[in-house]
Amino acid sequence: MTEEAVRERFDGYIDSMYGYVTDEVQPLNAVGFPTFISKPTRKATLPVARRETDAVGRSFERKFGIVVDCAAGDDVTERTDDYLEADVFYANFQGAEEDRGRMSDELVDRLREMSEAVAPIVDSDEERFWDAVVDVYDREGAHSALDGCFDYARTAHRYADDVELTITLDIGPFGATVDYTDEAVRVLDVSEGRLREKVRKDVDAVYDAKQDG
């Protein structure tokens, strides 16, 4: 079983995601300030960047841990609450209950699809991650299985209008509470795109090497 190898590989991809989010985040976008504002105000916006990086990163890390748990045998239904609680957008959803229910269903469907895609890799007799991927998938199947694990931004876009991600900045005598949901979705979209590109390159490199060998 390659469960530990799968966890390590996904941890590596989450680390890459952290880096992409850090590179991409523009806290001034979140607060709607011009780029020529004073240095003290710029400094006050830094918590927005840290908040986005930490919230997105922790959410992905927890959720992918649950994906691998389910791929290794945990029942999706029994882990549904854990998965929803780990989702930073769902946790901050403020819309109608009907829409909340739709988002919940969509997230659980994603959990099931991802765990089913990863399960054959976990179940492989190979000990190393990429050896296991090659063992159970052809190139196209590997692209489909792994790309699908990093496509959350579409869900975030659909429900962003009813999500409130806020932070209080130390600006002025009383501070200011700002909503950075739109910026979080933008950063997530770009960062996931970069991560999918990296994953595709990794997959192609593995299968090219196999073909050349």
C-alpha positions in Angstrom: 0.0 0.0 0.0 1.3 3.4 -0.9 -0.9 5.5 1.5 2.1 7.2 3.1 3.7 7.9 -0.2 0.4 9.5 -1.4 0.2 11.7 1.7 3.7 12.8 1.2 3.2 13.7 -2.5 0.0 15.6 -1.8 1.8 17.4 1.1 4.4 18.5 -1.4 1.7 19.8 -3.7 0.0 21.7 -0.9 3.4 23.3 -0.1 3.6 24.4 -3.7 0.1 25.8 -3.4 1.2 27.8 -0.3 4.0 29.3 -2.4 1.7 30.2 -5.3 -0.8 31.9 -3.0 2.0 33.9 -1.3 3.3 35.0 -4.7 -0.1 35.9 -6.1 -1.9 37.6 -3.2 -2.3 41.3 -3.4 -3.8 42.5 -0.1 -4.5 46.0 -1.5 -7.0 44.4 -3.9 -8.9 43.1 -0.9 -9.2 46.5 0.9 -9.7 48.5 -2.3 -6.9 50.9 -1.7 -4.7 52.5 -4.4 -1.2 51.2 -4.9 0.3 54.5 -3.8 -1.0 54.5 -0.2 1.3 55.2 2.7 3.7 52.7 4.1 1.9 52.3 7.5 -1.3 51.4 5.6 0.5 49.0 3.4 1.9 47.4 6.6 -1.6 47.2 8.0 -2.7 45.2 5.0 -0.1 42.5 5.5 -2.4 40.4 7.8 -4.7 40.0 4.8 -2.0 38.3 2.9 -1.1 36.1 5.8 -4.8 35.3 6.5 -5.4 34.3 2.9 -2.3 32.2 2.7 -2.9 30.4 6.0 -6.7 29.9 5.5 -6.4 28.5 2.0 -3.3 26.4 2.9 -4.8 25.0 6.0 -8.1 24.3 4.3 -6.4 22.4 1.5 -4.2 20.5 3.8 -7.0 19.3 6.0 -9.3 18.4 3.1 -6.6 16.4 1.2 -5.9 14.5 4.4 -9.5 13.4 4.4 -9.4 12.6 0.7 -6.5 10.2 1.3 -8.3 8.8 4.4 -11.3 8.0 2.3 -9.1 6.6 -0.5 -7.6 4.3 2.1 -11.0 3.0 3.3 -12.8 5.6 5.4 -16.5 6.0 4.6 -17.2 9.2 2.7 -20.5 9.7 4.6 -18.8 9.3 7.9 -16.2 11.9 7.0 -18.6 14.4 5.4 -18.8 16.7 8.5 -15.1 16.8 8.9 -14.6 17.7 5.2 -17.2 20.4 5.3 -15.8 21.9 8.5 -12.4 22.0 6.8 -13.6 24.0 3.8 -12.9 27.7 4.5 -15.5 28.8 1.9 -18.3 26.6 3.2 -17.5 27.5 6.8 -18.0 31.2 6.0 -21.1 30.7 3.8 -23.8 33.2 4.7 -26.5 32.5 2.0 -29.8 30.7 1.9 -30.0 27.2 3.4 -31.1 25.8 0.0 -27.9 27.2 -1.5 -25.9 26.0 1.4 -27.3 22.5 0.8 -26.3 22.6 -2.8 -22.8 23.7 -1.9 -22.6 20.9 0.6 -23.7 18.3 -1.9 -21.2 19.6 -4.5 -18.3 19.4 -2.0 -19.3 15.9 -0.9 -19.5 14.8 -4.5 -16.0 16.2 -5.0 -14.7 14.3 -1.9 -16.2 11.1 -3.3 -14.8 11.7 -6.8 -11.3 12.5 -5.6 -11.1 9.6 -3.1 -12.2 7.2 -5.9 -9.5 8.6 -8.2 -6.8 8.3 -5.6 -7.9 4.9 -4.2 -6.3 2.8 -6.9 -3.0 4.6 -6.3 -3.2 3.9 -2.5 -4.2 0.2 -3.2 -1.3 -0.4 -5.6 1.4 -2.8 -4.5 4.0 -0.3 -5.5 5.7 1.6 -2.7 6.6 4.8 -4.4 3.9 7.3 -5.5 4.7 7.7 -9.2 5.4 3.9 -9.6 1.9 3.4 -8.2 0.4 6.0 -10.5 2.0 4.3 -13.5 0.9 0.9 -12.2 -2.8 1.8 -12.2 -3.2 4.6 -14.8 -2.2 5.3 -18.3 -1.0 8.9 -19.1 -4.5 10.2 -19.8 -6.0 8.5 -16.7 -3.2 10.0 -14.5 -3.9 13.5 -15.9 -7.6 13.1 -15.2 -7.2 11.6 -11.7 -4.7 14.2 -10.5 -5.9 17.3 -12.3 -9.4 16.7 -10.8 -7.9 17.0 -7.3 -7.0 20.7 -7.9 -10.0 22.2 -9.4 -11.8 23.7 -6.4 -11.9 27.3 -7.7 -14.9 26.6 -9.9 -16.9 25.8 -6.8 -15.6 28.8 -5.0 -16.6 31.1 -7.9 -20.1 29.7 -7.9 -20.8 30.5 -4.3 -18.5 33.5 -3.6 -21.4 36.0 -3.6 -22.7 34.3 -0.4 -19.4 33.8 1.3 -17.9 36.3 3.7 -14.2 36.1 4.4 -13.3 39.1 6.6 -10.4 40.4 8.6 -10.0 43.5 10.8 -7.1 45.8 9.9 -5.3 48.1 12.3 -6.2 51.3 10.4 -7.3 54.5 12.2 -8.5 54.7 15.8 -11.1 51.9 15.5 -9.7 49.7 12.8 -11.5 48.5 9.7 -13.2 45.2 8.8 -12.8 44.3 5.2 -14.1 41.5 3.1 -11.4 39.7 1.1 -13.6 37.0 -0.5 -13.2 38.2 -4.1 -9.4 38.4 -3.7 -9.3 35.0 -2.1 -11.2 33.5 -5.0 -9.0 35.2 -7.5 -5.8 34.0 -5.8 -7.2 30.5 -5.5 -8.0 30.4 -9.2 -4.6 31.5 -10.3 -2.7 29.4 -7.8 -4.7 26.2 -8.7 -4.0 26.9 -12.3 -0.3 27.0 -11.6 -0.5 23.9 -9.5 -2.4 22.0 -12.2 0.3 23.0 -14.7 3.0 21.6 -12.3 1.1 18.4 -11.9 0.7 17.9 -15.6 4.4 18.5 -16.1 5.2 16.0 -13.4 2.8 13.4 -15.0 4.3 13.9 -18.5 7.8 13.7 -17.2 7.1 10.3 -15.5 5.4 8.8 -18.6 7.9 10.3 -21.0 10.7 8.6 -18.9 8.7 5.3 -19.0 8.3 5.5 -22.7 12.0 6.3 -23.3 13.0 3.5 -21.0 
